[in-house]
């Protein structure tokens, strides 16, 4: 993996073609990725913000029906996972 910094932001590349395209016009690719946009935010908050819940405001929309008791996942179940977004590029 290769890293270039532009306007105070680190950009990573795993292939020569992507790196060459970026080097020719780095300003064209200035935008936030998912990790930058939600860094420090908890996953259940992001799911709710992106309308990933049913009309009750707590049950997740997309999920498999594998439980025999019919219990569906809620935002509380996701919150219990304590999954917080972090930008992996910050560690470089």
PDB file with one MODEL, atoms N, CA, C and O in Angstrom:
MODEL        1
ATOM      1  N   UNK A   1       0.834  -1.169   0.000  1.00  0.00           N
ATOM      2  CA  UNK A   1       0.000   0.000   0.000  1.00  0.00           C
ATOM      3  C   UNK A   1       0.886   1.243   0.000  1.00  0.00           C
ATOM      4  O   UNK A   1       1.906   1.300   0.687  1.00  0.00           O
ATOM      5  N   UNK A   2       0.480   2.216  -0.772  1.00  0.00           N
ATOM      6  CA  UNK A   2       1.210   3.474  -0.849  1.00  0.00           C
ATOM      7  C   UNK A   2       0.327   4.604  -0.307  1.00  0.00           C
ATOM      8  O   UNK A   2      -0.895   4.575  -0.452  1.00  0.00           O
ATOM      9  N   UNK A   3       0.961   5.593   0.317  1.00  0.00           N
ATOM     10  CA  UNK A   3       0.239   6.705   0.926  1.00  0.00           C
ATOM     11  C   UNK A   3       0.794   8.011   0.389  1.00  0.00           C
ATOM     12  O   UNK A   3       2.008   8.209   0.356  1.00  0.00           O
ATOM     13  N   UNK A   4      -0.093   8.903  -0.031  1.00  0.00           N
ATOM     14  CA  UNK A   4       0.286  10.260  -0.448  1.00  0.00           C
ATOM     15  C   UNK A   4      -0.551  11.229   0.376  1.00  0.00           C
ATOM     16  O   UNK A   4      -1.702  10.945   0.705  1.00  0.00           O
ATOM     17  N   UNK A   5       0.036  12.372   0.705  1.00  0.00           N
ATOM     18  CA  UNK A   5      -0.704  13.382   1.442  1.00  0.00           C
ATOM     19  C   UNK A   5      -0.978  14.563   0.516  1.00  0.00           C
ATOM     20  O   UNK A   5      -0.104  15.004  -0.230  1.00  0.00           O
ATOM     21  N   UNK A   6      -2.211  15.064   0.581  1.00  0.00           N
ATOM     22  CA  UNK A   6      -2.615  16.193  -0.249  1.00  0.00           C
ATOM     23  C   UNK A   6      -3.589  17.039   0.562  1.00  0.00           C
ATOM     24  O   UNK A   6      -4.582  16.519   1.070  1.00  0.00           O
ATOM     25  N   UNK A   7      -3.322  18.320   0.690  1.00  0.00           N
ATOM     26  CA  UNK A   7      -4.158  19.240   1.472  1.00  0.00           C
ATOM     27  C   UNK A   7      -4.388  18.733   2.893  1.00  0.00           C
ATOM     28  O   UNK A   7      -5.489  18.862   3.428  1.00  0.00           O
ATOM     29  N   UNK A   8      -3.365  18.164   3.499  1.00  0.00           N
ATOM     30  CA  UNK A   8      -3.448  17.698   4.872  1.00  0.00           C
ATOM     31  C   UNK A   8      -4.203  16.391   5.066  1.00  0.00           C
ATOM     32  O   UNK A   8      -4.454  15.986   6.200  1.00  0.00           O
ATOM     33  N   UNK A   9      -4.565  15.729   3.977  1.00  0.00           N
ATOM     34  CA  UNK A   9      -5.323  14.483   4.061  1.00  0.00           C
ATOM     35  C   UNK A   9      -4.508  13.352   3.444  1.00  0.00           C
ATOM     36  O   UNK A   9      -3.940  13.507   2.363  1.00  0.00           O
ATOM     37  N   UNK A  10      -4.451  12.206   4.140  1.00  0.00           N
ATOM     38  CA  UNK A  10      -3.737  11.047   3.615  1.00  0.00           C
ATOM     39  C   UNK A  10      -4.630  10.269   2.654  1.00  0.00           C
ATOM     40  O   UNK A  10      -5.812  10.050   2.917  1.00  0.00           O
ATOM     41  N   UNK A  11      -4.042   9.861   1.545  1.00  0.00           N
ATOM     42  CA  UNK A  11      -4.740   9.059   0.544  1.00  0.00           C
ATOM     43  C   UNK A  11      -3.943   7.782   0.328  1.00  0.00           C
ATOM     44  O   UNK A  11      -2.722   7.827   0.183  1.00  0.00           O
ATOM     45  N   UNK A  12      -4.623   6.652   0.306  1.00  0.00           N
ATOM     46  CA  UNK A  12      -3.946   5.362   0.173  1.00  0.00           C
ATOM     47  C   UNK A  12      -4.283   4.711  -1.158  1.00  0.00           C
ATOM     48  O   UNK A  12      -5.362   4.916  -1.715  1.00  0.00           O
ATOM     49  N   UNK A  13      -3.333   3.919  -1.657  1.00  0.00           N
ATOM     50  CA  UNK A  13      -3.503   3.256  -2.948  1.00  0.00           C
ATOM     51  C   UNK A  13      -2.947   1.843  -2.873  1.00  0.00           C
ATOM     52  O   UNK A  13      -1.905   1.598  -2.266  1.00  0.00           O
ATOM     53  N   UNK A  14      -3.661   0.925  -3.500  1.00  0.00           N
ATOM     54  CA  UNK A  14      -3.205  -0.466  -3.495  1.00  0.00           C
ATOM     55  C   UNK A  14      -2.773  -0.916  -4.890  1.00  0.00           C
ATOM     56  O   UNK A  14      -2.251  -2.019  -5.056  1.00  0.00           O
ATOM     57  N   UNK A  15      -2.990  -0.058  -5.896  1.00  0.00           N
ATOM     58  CA  UNK A  15      -2.574  -0.445  -7.250  1.00  0.00           C
ATOM     59  C   UNK A  15      -1.976   0.747  -7.989  1.00  0.00           C
ATOM     60  O   UNK A  15      -2.259   1.902  -7.670  1.00  0.00           O
ATOM     61  N   UNK A  16      -1.151   0.445  -8.975  1.00  0.00           N
ATOM     62  CA  UNK A  16      -0.464   1.489  -9.743  1.00  0.00           C
ATOM     63  C   UNK A  16      -1.429   2.367 -10.525  1.00  0.00           C
ATOM     64  O   UNK A  16      -1.250   3.583 -10.594  1.00  0.00           O
ATOM     65  N   UNK A  17      -2.457   1.752 -11.118  1.00  0.00           N
ATOM     66  CA  UNK A  17      -3.389   2.513 -11.947  1.00  0.00           C
ATOM     67  C   UNK A  17      -4.113   3.578 -11.125  1.00  0.00           C
ATOM     68  O   UNK A  17      -4.175   4.736 -11.538  1.00  0.00           O
ATOM     69  N   UNK A  18      -4.663   3.204  -9.965  1.00  0.00           N
ATOM     70  CA  UNK A  18      -5.354   4.174  -9.119  1.00  0.00           C
ATOM     71  C   UNK A  18      -4.437   5.285  -8.652  1.00  0.00           C
ATOM     72  O   UNK A  18      -4.836   6.448  -8.587  1.00  0.00           O
ATOM     73  N   UNK A  19      -3.211   4.925  -8.329  1.00  0.00           N
ATOM     74  CA  UNK A  19      -2.238   5.928  -7.896  1.00  0.00           C
ATOM     75  C   UNK A  19      -1.912   6.892  -9.036  1.00  0.00           C
ATOM     76  O   UNK A  19      -1.849   8.102  -8.819  1.00  0.00           O
ATOM     77  N   UNK A  20      -1.705   6.376 -10.241  1.00  0.00           N
ATOM     78  CA  UNK A  20      -1.414   7.242 -11.395  1.00  0.00           C
ATOM     79  C   UNK A  20      -2.576   8.190 -11.689  1.00  0.00           C
ATOM     80  O   UNK A  20      -2.363   9.369 -11.974  1.00  0.00           O
ATOM     81  N   UNK A  21      -3.803   7.673 -11.620  1.00  0.00           N
ATOM     82  CA  UNK A  21      -4.975   8.521 -11.877  1.00  0.00           C
ATOM     83  C   UNK A  21      -5.054   9.642 -10.842  1.00  0.00           C
ATOM     84  O   UNK A  21      -5.320  10.795 -11.180  1.00  0.00           O
ATOM     85  N   UNK A  22      -4.821   9.287  -9.581  1.00  0.00           N
ATOM     86  CA  UNK A  22      -4.895  10.282  -8.518  1.00  0.00           C
ATOM     87  C   UNK A  22      -3.784  11.315  -8.672  1.00  0.00           C
ATOM     88  O   UNK A  22      -4.028  12.511  -8.512  1.00  0.00           O
ATOM     89  N   UNK A  23      -2.570  10.872  -8.979  1.00  0.00           N
ATOM     90  CA  UNK A  23      -1.445  11.796  -9.119  1.00  0.00           C
ATOM     91  C   UNK A  23      -1.649  12.791 -10.253  1.00  0.00           C
ATOM     92  O   UNK A  23      -1.125  13.903 -10.197  1.00  0.00           O
ATOM     93  N   UNK A  24      -2.403  12.408 -11.282  1.00  0.00           N
ATOM     94  CA  UNK A  24      -2.638  13.318 -12.403  1.00  0.00           C
ATOM     95  C   UNK A  24      -3.625  14.434 -12.048  1.00  0.00           C
ATOM     96  O   UNK A  24      -3.525  15.533 -12.593  1.00  0.00           O
ATOM     97  N   UNK A  25      -4.576  14.171 -11.142  1.00  0.00           N
ATOM     98  CA  UNK A  25      -5.564  15.171 -10.740  1.00  0.00           C
ATOM     99  C   UNK A  25      -6.026  14.936  -9.295  1.00  0.00           C
ATOM    100  O   UNK A  25      -7.173  14.544  -9.085  1.00  0.00           O
ATOM    101  N   UNK A  26      -5.172  15.162  -8.306  1.00  0.00           N
ATOM    102  CA  UNK A  26      -5.575  14.851  -6.928  1.00  0.00           C
ATOM    103  C   UNK A  26      -6.791  15.650  -6.459  1.00  0.00           C
ATOM    104  O   UNK A  26      -7.581  15.149  -5.659  1.00  0.00           O
ATOM    105  N   UNK A  27      -6.952  16.875  -6.940  1.00  0.00           N
ATOM    106  CA  UNK A  27      -8.085  17.697  -6.506  1.00  0.00           C
ATOM    107  C   UNK A  27      -9.425  17.108  -6.952  1.00  0.00           C
ATOM    108  O   UNK A  27     -10.460  17.384  -6.346  1.00  0.00           O
ATOM    109  N   UNK A  28      -9.403  16.312  -7.995  1.00  0.00           N
ATOM    110  CA  UNK A  28     -10.633  15.696  -8.496  1.00  0.00           C
ATOM    111  C   UNK A  28     -11.199  14.670  -7.514  1.00  0.00           C
ATOM    112  O   UNK A  28     -12.397  14.388  -7.529  1.00  0.00           O
ATOM    113  N   UNK A  29     -10.357  14.125  -6.683  1.00  0.00           N
ATOM    114  CA  UNK A  29     -10.757  13.048  -5.786  1.00  0.00           C
ATOM    115  C   UNK A  29     -10.876  13.488  -4.329  1.00  0.00           C
ATOM    116  O   UNK A  29     -10.843  12.654  -3.424  1.00  0.00           O
ATOM    117  N   UNK A  30     -11.015  14.788  -4.101  1.00  0.00           N
ATOM    118  CA  UNK A  30     -11.154  15.284  -2.734  1.00  0.00           C
ATOM    119  C   UNK A  30     -12.599  15.103  -2.274  1.00  0.00           C
ATOM    120  O   UNK A  30     -13.486  15.859  -2.671  1.00  0.00           O
ATOM    121  N   UNK A  31     -12.819  14.123  -1.456  1.00  0.00           N
ATOM    122  CA  UNK A  31     -14.126  13.884  -0.861  1.00  0.00           C
ATOM    123  C   UNK A  31     -13.921  13.023   0.376  1.00  0.00           C
ATOM    124  O   UNK A  31     -12.843  12.461   0.572  1.00  0.00           O
ATOM    125  N   UNK A  32     -14.927  12.920   1.195  1.00  0.00           N
ATOM    126  CA  UNK A  32     -14.823  12.102   2.395  1.00  0.00           C
ATOM    127  C   UNK A  32     -15.219  10.669   2.081  1.00  0.00           C
ATOM    128  O   UNK A  32     -16.188  10.426   1.362  1.00  0.00           O
ATOM    129  N   UNK A  33     -14.470   9.732   2.622  1.00  0.00           N
ATOM    130  CA  UNK A  33     -14.913   8.351   2.524  1.00  0.00           C
ATOM    131  C   UNK A  33     -15.753   8.039   3.763  1.00  0.00           C
ATOM    132  O   UNK A  33     -15.880   8.875   4.657  1.00  0.00           O
ATOM    133  N   UNK A  34     -16.317   6.848   3.812  1.00  0.00           N
ATOM    134  CA  UNK A  34     -17.201   6.466   4.907  1.00  0.00           C
ATOM    135  C   UNK A  34     -16.506   6.558   6.266  1.00  0.00           C
ATOM    136  O   UNK A  34     -17.105   7.012   7.241  1.00  0.00           O
ATOM    137  N   UNK A  35     -15.254   6.130   6.332  1.00  0.00           N
ATOM    138  CA  UNK A  35     -14.539   6.140   7.603  1.00  0.00           C
ATOM    139  C   UNK A  35     -14.292   7.563   8.091  1.00  0.00           C
ATOM    140  O   UNK A  35     -14.406   7.836   9.285  1.00  0.00           O
ATOM    141  N   UNK A  36     -13.954   8.470   7.177  1.00  0.00           N
ATOM    142  CA  UNK A  36     -13.738   9.862   7.559  1.00  0.00           C
ATOM    143  C   UNK A  36     -15.054  10.516   7.977  1.00  0.00           C
ATOM    144  O   UNK A  36     -15.092  11.275   8.945  1.00  0.00           O
ATOM    145  N   UNK A  37     -16.109  10.228   7.262  1.00  0.00           N
ATOM    146  CA  UNK A  37     -17.400  10.853   7.521  1.00  0.00           C
ATOM    147  C   UNK A  37     -17.971  10.456   8.884  1.00  0.00           C
ATOM    148  O   UNK A  37     -18.572  11.284   9.568  1.00  0.00           O
ATOM    149  N   UNK A  38     -17.788   9.207   9.275  1.00  0.00           N
ATOM    150  CA  UNK A  38     -18.399   8.721  10.510  1.00  0.00           C
ATOM    151  C   UNK A  38     -17.400   8.440  11.632  1.00  0.00           C
ATOM    152  O   UNK A  38     -17.761   7.801  12.620  1.00  0.00           O
ATOM    153  N   UNK A  39     -16.169   8.895  11.505  1.00  0.00           N
ATOM    154  CA  UNK A  39     -15.146   8.643  12.532  1.00  0.00           C
ATOM    155  C   UNK A  39     -15.621   9.113  13.898  1.00  0.00           C
ATOM    156  O   UNK A  39     -16.098  10.237  14.058  1.00  0.00           O
ATOM    157  N   UNK A  40     -15.480   8.223  14.882  1.00  0.00           N
ATOM    158  CA  UNK A  40     -15.875   8.544  16.239  1.00  0.00           C
ATOM    159  C   UNK A  40     -17.342   8.313  16.545  1.00  0.00           C
ATOM    160  O   UNK A  40     -17.765   8.463  17.691  1.00  0.00           O
ATOM    161  N   UNK A  41     -18.126   7.948  15.538  1.00  0.00           N
ATOM    162  CA  UNK A  41     -19.562   7.725  15.723  1.00  0.00           C
ATOM    163  C   UNK A  41     -19.841   6.254  15.969  1.00  0.00           C
ATOM    164  O   UNK A  41     -19.140   5.390  15.443  1.00  0.00           O
ATOM    165  N   UNK A  42     -20.850   5.966  16.755  1.00  0.00           N
ATOM    166  CA  UNK A  42     -21.253   4.602  17.074  1.00  0.00           C
ATOM    167  C   UNK A  42     -22.161   4.077  15.955  1.00  0.00           C
ATOM    168  O   UNK A  42     -22.968   4.827  15.406  1.00  0.00           O
ATOM    169  N   UNK A  43     -22.027   2.793  15.620  1.00  0.00           N
ATOM    170  CA  UNK A  43     -22.722   2.195  14.479  1.00  0.00           C
ATOM    171  C   UNK A  43     -24.234   2.346  14.546  1.00  0.00           C
ATOM    172  O   UNK A  43     -24.861   2.627  13.524  1.00  0.00           O
ATOM    173  N   UNK A  44     -24.839   2.168  15.715  1.00  0.00           N
ATOM    174  CA  UNK A  44     -26.302   2.277  15.799  1.00  0.00           C
ATOM    175  C   UNK A  44     -26.778   3.694  15.454  1.00  0.00           C
ATOM    176  O   UNK A  44     -27.849   3.857  14.870  1.00  0.00           O
ATOM    177  N   UNK A  45     -25.995   4.717  15.809  1.00  0.00           N
ATOM    178  CA  UNK A  45     -26.343   6.102  15.456  1.00  0.00           C
ATOM    179  C   UNK A  45     -26.327   6.297  13.948  1.00  0.00           C
ATOM    180  O   UNK A  45     -27.204   6.951  13.385  1.00  0.00           O
ATOM    181  N   UNK A  46     -25.318   5.721  13.302  1.00  0.00           N
ATOM    182  CA  UNK A  46     -25.180   5.858  11.852  1.00  0.00           C
ATOM    183  C   UNK A  46     -26.327   5.135  11.139  1.00  0.00           C
ATOM    184  O   UNK A  46     -26.887   5.659  10.176  1.00  0.00           O
ATOM    185  N   UNK A  47     -26.675   3.940  11.607  1.00  0.00           N
ATOM    186  CA  UNK A  47     -27.790   3.193  11.001  1.00  0.00           C
ATOM    187  C   UNK A  47     -29.077   4.001  11.103  1.00  0.00           C
ATOM    188  O   UNK A  47     -29.820   4.101  10.127  1.00  0.00           O
ATOM    189  N   UNK A  48     -29.348   4.576  12.264  1.00  0.00           N
ATOM    190  CA  UNK A  48     -30.563   5.382  12.441  1.00  0.00           C
ATOM    191  C   UNK A  48     -30.538   6.610  11.537  1.00  0.00           C
ATOM    192  O   UNK A  48     -31.546   6.947  10.915  1.00  0.00           O
ATOM    193  N   UNK A  49     -29.387   7.280  11.465  1.00  0.00           N
ATOM    194  CA  UNK A  49     -29.261   8.485  10.630  1.00  0.00           C
ATOM    195  C   UNK A  49     -29.490   8.178   9.153  1.00  0.00           C
ATOM    196  O   UNK A  49     -30.037   9.001   8.419  1.00  0.00           O
ATOM    197  N   UNK A  50     -29.068   6.990   8.724  1.00  0.00           N
ATOM    198  CA  UNK A  50     -29.206   6.599   7.313  1.00  0.00           C
ATOM    199  C   UNK A  50     -30.521   5.872   7.041  1.00  0.00           C
ATOM    200  O   UNK A  50     -30.674   5.224   6.006  1.00  0.00           O
ATOM    201  N   UNK A  51     -31.460   5.981   7.962  1.00  0.00           N
ATOM    202  CA  UNK A  51     -32.814   5.417   7.808  1.00  0.00           C
ATOM    203  C   UNK A  51     -32.794   3.914   7.625  1.00  0.00           C
ATOM    204  O   UNK A  51     -33.513   3.377   6.783  1.00  0.00           O
ATOM    205  N   UNK A  52     -31.968   3.228   8.414  1.00  0.00           N
ATOM    206  CA  UNK A  52     -31.884   1.772   8.341  1.00  0.00           C
ATOM    207  C   UNK A  52     -32.797   1.063   9.315  1.00  0.00           C
ATOM    208  O   UNK A  52     -32.585  -0.105   9.642  1.00  0.00           O
ATOM    209  N   UNK A  53     -33.830   1.779   9.786  1.00  0.00           N
ATOM    210  CA  UNK A  53     -34.768   1.172  10.735  1.00  0.00           C
ATOM    211  C   UNK A  53     -36.194   1.225  10.183  1.00  0.00           C
ATOM    212  O   UNK A  53     -36.520   2.035   9.315  1.00  0.00           O
ATOM    213  N   UNK A  54     -37.021   0.343  10.711  1.00  0.00           N
ATOM    214  CA  UNK A  54     -38.431   0.289  10.301  1.00  0.00           C
ATOM    215  C   UNK A  54     -39.208   1.444  10.910  1.00  0.00           C
ATOM    216  O   UNK A  54     -38.646   2.263  11.637  1.00  0.00           O
ATOM    217  N   UNK A  55     -40.484   1.508  10.619  1.00  0.00           N
ATOM    218  CA  UNK A  55     -41.308   2.636  11.057  1.00  0.00           C
ATOM    219  C   UNK A  55     -41.402   2.760  12.580  1.00  0.00           C
ATOM    220  O   UNK A  55     -41.757   3.826  13.082  1.00  0.00           O
ATOM    221  N   UNK A  56     -41.094   1.696  13.325  1.00  0.00           N
ATOM    222  CA  UNK A  56     -41.117   1.796  14.792  1.00  0.00           C
ATOM    223  C   UNK A  56     -39.918   2.575  15.328  1.00  0.00           C
ATOM    224  O   UNK A  56     -39.883   2.923  16.508  1.00  0.00           O
ATOM    225  N   UNK A  57     -38.939   2.849  14.469  1.00  0.00           N
ATOM    226  CA  UNK A  57     -37.774   3.651  14.855  1.00  0.00           C
ATOM    227  C   UNK A  57     -36.688   2.900  15.592  1.00  0.00           C
ATOM    228  O   UNK A  57     -35.720   3.507  16.050  1.00  0.00           O
ATOM    229  N   UNK A  58     -36.831   1.568  15.719  1.00  0.00           N
ATOM    230  CA  UNK A  58     -35.807   0.827  16.450  1.00  0.00           C
ATOM    231  C   UNK A  58     -35.440  -0.517  15.817  1.00  0.00           C
ATOM    232  O   UNK A  58     -34.320  -0.987  16.017  1.00  0.00           O
ATOM    233  N   UNK A  59     -36.327  -1.145  15.071  1.00  0.00           N
ATOM    234  CA  UNK A  59     -36.058  -2.451  14.469  1.00  0.00           C
ATOM    235  C   UNK A  59     -35.335  -2.258  13.136  1.00  0.00           C
ATOM    236  O   UNK A  59     -35.768  -1.464  12.301  1.00  0.00           O
ATOM    237  N   UNK A  60     -34.233  -2.987  12.940  1.00  0.00           N
ATOM    238  CA  UNK A  60     -33.466  -2.857  11.706  1.00  0.00           C
ATOM    239  C   UNK A  60     -34.271  -3.336  10.506  1.00  0.00           C
ATOM    240  O   UNK A  60     -35.064  -4.270  10.620  1.00  0.00           O
ATOM    241  N   UNK A  61     -34.071  -2.703   9.363  1.00  0.00           N
ATOM    242  CA  UNK A  61     -34.809  -3.055   8.149  1.00  0.00           C
ATOM    243  C   UNK A  61     -34.351  -4.393   7.592  1.00  0.00           C
ATOM    244  O   UNK A  61     -35.134  -5.342   7.550  1.00  0.00           O
ATOM    245  N   UNK A  62     -33.117  -4.483   7.171  1.00  0.00           N
ATOM    246  CA  UNK A  62     -32.621  -5.688   6.497  1.00  0.00           C
ATOM    247  C   UNK A  62     -31.956  -6.618   7.500  1.00  0.00           C
ATOM    248  O   UNK A  62     -30.979  -6.253   8.153  1.00  0.00           O
ATOM    249  N   UNK A  63     -32.503  -7.834   7.613  1.00  0.00           N
ATOM    250  CA  UNK A  63     -31.915  -8.828   8.496  1.00  0.00           C
ATOM    251  C   UNK A  63     -32.507 -10.200   8.182  1.00  0.00           C
ATOM    252  O   UNK A  63     -33.642 -10.310   7.716  1.00  0.00           O
ATOM    253  N   UNK A  64     -31.731 -11.229   8.441  1.00  0.00           N
ATOM    254  CA  UNK A  64     -32.238 -12.572   8.184  1.00  0.00           C
ATOM    255  C   UNK A  64     -33.220 -13.006   9.276  1.00  0.00           C
ATOM    256  O   UNK A  64     -33.133 -12.560  10.420  1.00  0.00           O
ATOM    257  N   UNK A  65     -34.137 -13.866   8.907  1.00  0.00           N
ATOM    258  CA  UNK A  65     -35.100 -14.407   9.873  1.00  0.00           C
ATOM    259  C   UNK A  65     -34.636 -15.798  10.261  1.00  0.00           C
ATOM    260  O   UNK A  65     -35.183 -16.794   9.786  1.00  0.00           O
ATOM    261  N   UNK A  66     -33.632 -15.871  11.121  1.00  0.00           N
ATOM    262  CA  UNK A  66     -33.070 -17.171  11.497  1.00  0.00           C
ATOM    263  C   UNK A  66     -33.458 -17.594  12.903  1.00  0.00           C
ATOM    264  O   UNK A  66     -33.297 -18.761  13.261  1.00  0.00           O
ATOM    265  N   UNK A  67     -33.960 -16.677  13.699  1.00  0.00           N
ATOM    266  CA  UNK A  67     -34.355 -17.019  15.068  1.00  0.00           C
ATOM    267  C   UNK A  67     -35.722 -17.688  15.056  1.00  0.00           C
ATOM    268  O   UNK A  67     -36.648 -17.197  14.410  1.00  0.00           O
ATOM    269  N   UNK A  68     -35.854 -18.795  15.759  1.00  0.00           N
ATOM    270  CA  UNK A  68     -37.139 -19.493  15.838  1.00  0.00           C
ATOM    271  C   UNK A  68     -38.176 -18.683  16.600  1.00  0.00           C
ATOM    272  O   UNK A  68     -39.375 -18.814  16.355  1.00  0.00           O
ATOM    273  N   UNK A  69     -37.716 -17.845  17.525  1.00  0.00           N
ATOM    274  CA  UNK A  69     -38.660 -17.044  18.315  1.00  0.00           C
ATOM    275  C   UNK A  69     -39.139 -15.800  17.566  1.00  0.00           C
ATOM    276  O   UNK A  69     -40.011 -15.083  18.057  1.00  0.00           O
ATOM    277  N   UNK A  70     -38.581 -15.537  16.391  1.00  0.00           N
ATOM    278  CA  UNK A  70     -39.016 -14.405  15.575  1.00  0.00           C
ATOM    279  C   UNK A  70     -38.481 -13.060  16.032  1.00  0.00           C
ATOM    280  O   UNK A  70     -38.868 -12.028  15.482  1.00  0.00           O
ATOM    281  N   UNK A  71     -37.595 -13.046  17.031  1.00  0.00           N
ATOM    282  CA  UNK A  71     -37.027 -11.782  17.511  1.00  0.00           C
ATOM    283  C   UNK A  71     -36.133 -11.181  16.432  1.00  0.00           C
ATOM    284  O   UNK A  71     -35.272 -11.854  15.866  1.00  0.00           O
ATOM    285  N   UNK A  72     -36.357  -9.918  16.166  1.00  0.00           N
ATOM    286  CA  UNK A  72     -35.560  -9.221  15.160  1.00  0.00           C
ATOM    287  C   UNK A  72     -34.598  -8.255  15.842  1.00  0.00           C
ATOM    288  O   UNK A  72     -34.869  -7.776  16.943  1.00  0.00           O
ATOM    289  N   UNK A  73     -33.483  -7.972  15.192  1.00  0.00           N
ATOM    290  CA  UNK A  73     -32.470  -7.084  15.750  1.00  0.00           C
ATOM    291  C   UNK A  73     -33.002  -5.656  15.837  1.00  0.00           C
ATOM    292  O   UNK A  73     -33.792  -5.207  15.006  1.00  0.00           O
ATOM    293  N   UNK A  74     -32.542  -4.967  16.867  1.00  0.00           N
ATOM    294  CA  UNK A  74     -32.918  -3.567  17.058  1.00  0.00           C
ATOM    295  C   UNK A  74     -31.650  -2.723  17.187  1.00  0.00           C
ATOM    296  O   UNK A  74     -30.537  -3.248  17.231  1.00  0.00           O
ATOM    297  N   UNK A  75     -31.841  -1.428  17.246  1.00  0.00           N
ATOM    298  CA  UNK A  75     -30.701  -0.535  17.442  1.00  0.00           C
ATOM    299  C   UNK A  75     -30.015  -0.807  18.777  1.00  0.00           C
ATOM    300  O   UNK A  75     -28.803  -0.627  18.896  1.00  0.00           O
ATOM    301  N   UNK A  76     -30.774  -1.236  19.779  1.00  0.00           N
ATOM    302  CA  UNK A  76     -30.177  -1.575  21.082  1.00  0.00           C
ATOM    303  C   UNK A  76     -29.220  -2.757  20.962  1.00  0.00           C
ATOM    304  O   UNK A  76     -28.179  -2.783  21.618  1.00  0.00           O
ATOM    305  N   UNK A  77     -29.570  -3.743  20.119  1.00  0.00           N
ATOM    306  CA  UNK A  77     -28.676  -4.889  19.899  1.00  0.00           C
ATOM    307  C   UNK A  77     -27.368  -4.434  19.260  1.00  0.00           C
ATOM    308  O   UNK A  77     -26.296  -4.909  19.634  1.00  0.00           O
ATOM    309  N   UNK A  78     -27.452  -3.523  18.306  1.00  0.00           N
ATOM    310  CA  UNK A  78     -26.256  -3.007  17.635  1.00  0.00           C
ATOM    311  C   UNK A  78     -25.434  -2.161  18.609  1.00  0.00           C
ATOM    312  O   UNK A  78     -24.206  -2.247  18.637  1.00  0.00           O
ATOM    313  N   UNK A  79     -26.121  -1.348  19.399  1.00  0.00           N
ATOM    314  CA  UNK A  79     -25.419  -0.509  20.372  1.00  0.00           C
ATOM    315  C   UNK A  79     -24.627  -1.355  21.374  1.00  0.00           C
ATOM    316  O   UNK A  79     -23.546  -0.958  21.810  1.00  0.00           O
ATOM    317  N   UNK A  80     -25.169  -2.519  21.734  1.00  0.00           N
ATOM    318  CA  UNK A  80     -24.491  -3.412  22.684  1.00  0.00           C
ATOM    319  C   UNK A  80     -23.169  -3.945  22.128  1.00  0.00           C
ATOM    320  O   UNK A  80     -22.306  -4.375  22.894  1.00  0.00           O
ATOM    321  N   UNK A  81     -23.005  -3.920  20.816  1.00  0.00           N
ATOM    322  CA  UNK A  81     -21.754  -4.364  20.195  1.00  0.00           C
ATOM    323  C   UNK A  81     -20.624  -3.362  20.418  1.00  0.00           C
ATOM    324  O   UNK A  81     -19.449  -3.719  20.328  1.00  0.00           O
ATOM    325  N   UNK A  82     -20.979  -2.097  20.712  1.00  0.00           N
ATOM    326  CA  UNK A  82     -20.011  -1.029  20.950  1.00  0.00           C
ATOM    327  C   UNK A  82     -19.045  -0.877  19.770  1.00  0.00           C
ATOM    328  O   UNK A  82     -17.827  -0.823  19.945  1.00  0.00           O
ATOM    329  N   UNK A  83     -19.610  -0.809  18.586  1.00  0.00           N
ATOM    330  CA  UNK A  83     -18.817  -0.665  17.356  1.00  0.00           C
ATOM    331  C   UNK A  83     -18.742   0.815  16.991  1.00  0.00           C
ATOM    332  O   UNK A  83     -19.752   1.432  16.652  1.00  0.00           O
ATOM    333  N   UNK A  84     -17.541   1.376  17.063  1.00  0.00           N
ATOM    334  CA  UNK A  84     -17.324   2.789  16.765  1.00  0.00           C
ATOM    335  C   UNK A  84     -16.436   2.894  15.524  1.00  0.00           C
ATOM    336  O   UNK A  84     -15.406   2.227  15.425  1.00  0.00           O
ATOM    337  N   UNK A  85     -16.852   3.740  14.582  1.00  0.00           N
ATOM    338  CA  UNK A  85     -16.081   3.936  13.363  1.00  0.00           C
ATOM    339  C   UNK A  85     -14.778   4.651  13.670  1.00  0.00           C
ATOM    340  O   UNK A  85     -14.742   5.592  14.462  1.00  0.00           O
ATOM    341  N   UNK A  86     -13.710   4.193  13.033  1.00  0.00           N
ATOM    342  CA  UNK A  86     -12.432   4.906  13.092  1.00  0.00           C
ATOM    343  C   UNK A  86     -11.799   4.814  11.707  1.00  0.00           C
ATOM    344  O   UNK A  86     -11.978   3.831  10.987  1.00  0.00           O
ATOM    345  N   UNK A  87     -11.071   5.839  11.361  1.00  0.00           N
ATOM    346  CA  UNK A  87     -10.435   5.886  10.044  1.00  0.00           C
ATOM    347  C   UNK A  87      -9.120   5.121  10.108  1.00  0.00           C
ATOM    348  O   UNK A  87      -8.201   5.549  10.805  1.00  0.00           O
ATOM    349  N   UNK A  88      -9.006   3.996   9.397  1.00  0.00           N
ATOM    350  CA  UNK A  88      -7.766   3.200   9.473  1.00  0.00           C
ATOM    351  C   UNK A  88      -6.545   3.950   8.948  1.00  0.00           C
ATOM    352  O   UNK A  88      -5.419   3.610   9.311  1.00  0.00           O
ATOM    353  N   UNK A  89      -6.737   4.940   8.119  1.00  0.00           N
ATOM    354  CA  UNK A  89      -5.611   5.703   7.559  1.00  0.00           C
ATOM    355  C   UNK A  89      -4.980   6.563   8.641  1.00  0.00           C
ATOM    356  O   UNK A  89      -3.797   6.890   8.544  1.00  0.00           O
ATOM    357  N   UNK A  90      -5.733   6.939   9.668  1.00  0.00           N
ATOM    358  CA  UNK A  90      -5.164   7.742  10.757  1.00  0.00           C
ATOM    359  C   UNK A  90      -4.037   7.018  11.474  1.00  0.00           C
ATOM    360  O   UNK A  90      -3.154   7.657  12.045  1.00  0.00           O
ATOM    361  N   UNK A  91      -4.060   5.690  11.450  1.00  0.00           N
ATOM    362  CA  UNK A  91      -3.033   4.904  12.137  1.00  0.00           C
ATOM    363  C   UNK A  91      -1.714   4.859  11.357  1.00  0.00           C
ATOM    364  O   UNK A  91      -0.699   4.409  11.887  1.00  0.00           O
ATOM    365  N   UNK A  92      -1.725   5.317  10.121  1.00  0.00           N
ATOM    366  CA  UNK A  92      -0.504   5.264   9.302  1.00  0.00           C
ATOM    367  C   UNK A  92       0.451   6.391   9.629  1.00  0.00           C
ATOM    368  O   UNK A  92       1.521   6.487   9.029  1.00  0.00           O
TER     369      UNK A  92
ENDMDL
END
